């Protein structure tokens, strides 16, 4: 595998379609980073869940966003609420949402960020949810809030769930909401778990909700 990875020098070499490669170039991503070279082929293989151990700056958002967008592009009838990304902070969720929109701009991807803050944030988020976006990105508490409020918002057809910065998602502020969300997703789905560190809590979460996972670690 290491020998194969040494031959990967571009996003095209990873097996990504032209539309996504062009989007990477527009973002100034000239070549995949080491972690992306490890993680993206595993995520593109299909079937298995993926664990990624990655520090900030390793390109982890691209490592899960590009395979999800590739799967969305290949889906015969791309359904709304195709993927959900859970993040521990408002700022990170907004950043991830913006990267999804930039990477998916050439294929018509719709994305919404569900984050807390001022009360005025709720209505715009509700309006965007009503437009049936493909990608949901948010903090666990706000995502669960919308799941309990919005009649047409459900994760019952979800294909991908991303737990980003999983070590931080498992603190006392989010763990109850995270557990409730995990109970709402279908059995036929894939989970990408990304964490800077593999704490005991993350390992326990891995055992509970991941199936035959493969691991990417630079």
N, C-alpha and C positions, 0 to 999 in steps of 0.2 A: 504493500500500500504506500509506503514511504517513497519507493521508487516511482510509482505512478504520480504521486503528489508533486514530485520534483519536476515533472513534465508539464504541470499546469502553470501557465504564465498569463492567462487572460480569462475573462469571464466566459468567453466563448468555449474555452477548453473545459470549463466546468459543465458544459452541456446546456447552458441557458439559451433561450431563443433570442433572435436578433432584437426584438422590441425591448427586452429587458437589458440586454448588453448596451444598447444605445442609451437607455435611461441611466445606467451606471456611468457611462462616459459623460453625460450631461451634468451629473453630480460631481464630476471631477475624479471619479474612481477609475483610475487608469488600469489597475490590476488588482486581483483579489488579495486580501491579506492572508497571513498564515492560518489564522483560525477559520476564515471563510473557506480556504482550500480544504481544511479538514472537515468542516461541518456541512457545507452545501451538498457535496456528493452523497453523504449519508441521508440528508433530508430529501434529496431528489429520488432516492431509491424506492421510497414508498413502503408502506406496511408498518415498519417499526417506529417506535417513539425515539426521540433523540435527546440526549443529555449533552449540554455544552458547558464546559468550565472555561469562562472567559473573563478577563479583566476589562475595565472600561478602556475604550480606544482600540479594541481588538476587532471591531467590525461585526459585532454580534447581531445588530439590528438587520444588516444586510444578509447575515447568515440564515436568519429565519424568514425575513420578508421575501427574499428572492425565490426560495422554493415554494412558498405559499402562493405567490403571484404566478409562478410557473404552473402550479396545480390548478389555479383558477382559470388560467388561459386554456388549459387542456380540458377543463370540464365541459361536457356536452351542453349542459344547461346550467351555467354558473348561478348558484342560488344566493340569495341575500343571507347575511349573517354567516358567511362562509368560514371566517376565522375570527377568533377573539384573542387579543393580547392583553394580559393582565400585568400591570406595572405598579411599583410601589409609590411613585410620586406623580403629581400632576404635570410637572414640567417634562419628565421623561415620557409620559404617555402622549403629550402633545408633540414632542419631538419624533416619537416613533410613528405617530399618525401622519405627520408631515413627510416622513421618509417613504411611507407606503404610498402616499399620494404622488410623490415625485417619481418613484420607481414604477408606479402603475399608470402614469399619465398617458402613456401611449396605448393602453389597452382598456381605457374607460373605467378604471377602478374607482369605486366610491367608498369613502372611509369616514368614520366619525370618532371623535375623541370624547369619551364620557369621563369627566373629571369634576371634582368638587370645586368649591369657591363661592363666589357671590350667587345669591338666589337667581339672579338674572341669567345664569348659565343654563339653568334647567330647560327653559322653553326652547332655545336654539337647538339644544341636544335632542329634545323630543321631536322637533320638526325634522332634523336630519335622520333620526331613527325611522320616522314615518316614510322616508324616501328609500327605505330598504337598502342600506349600504352593504357592501361585500365584507368589509373589514371593520371590526369593533376594537378600539383600543381604550383602555381605561384603568382606573384604580378599582380594586375589588369592591369597595364599599359603594362607589357610585354606579358601577355596573349592576350590582345586585339591587340597588335602589330602583334603577330603571326596569330591571326584570320583574320586580314586584309591582311596578306602577303601570307599565305599558302593556296593553292587551296584545299588541301585534309583535312585541319583541320577545323572542324565544331563542334558546340555544339548542333546540331539539334536533335541528338539522346541521349543527356545527360539524365542520370537517377538521378544523385545526384549533387547538388551544395552545397558546404560548404563555408560559410562566416565566416572565423576565425578571432577573434579579430575585430568583426564588428565595434566597437566604433572607432578603428583606421583606418579601411577601409573607413570610411565616412569623412575623412578629405579632404581638397581641392585638394590634390595631386592625389587622386584616384577616387573621386566621379563621375566624368564624364565617366571615363573608366568603372567603376562599373555599371553605368546606361546603358551604351551601351551593356555590356555583359548580363545584365538581360533581355534586349530586344531580345537577340539571343537564349536564352534557350527555350526549348519546354514547353508547358503548363503541359504536363504529366511528371512531375519530382518532386523530393522532395528536400526541402531546409533545411539544418541544419545551424542555426545561433547561433554562440557562441560569447559571449562578456563578458569582465570582469565587465562592468557596463552597465546598461540599460539607456543610455542617451536619450534625446528627439529625436535625429536623428535616433538612433537604433529603438526606438519604432515606428517612422514614417516608417522606412524601413520595419519593421515587418508588419505593416498594409498594405503596398503597395504590397509586394511580397510573404508573407507567407499565407498559407491556413489552417485554423483550427489548429493552432499550439498547441503543448503540451509543457510544460515547465519543465526543469530539473534544480534544484537548490539545492545544498547541504545545 
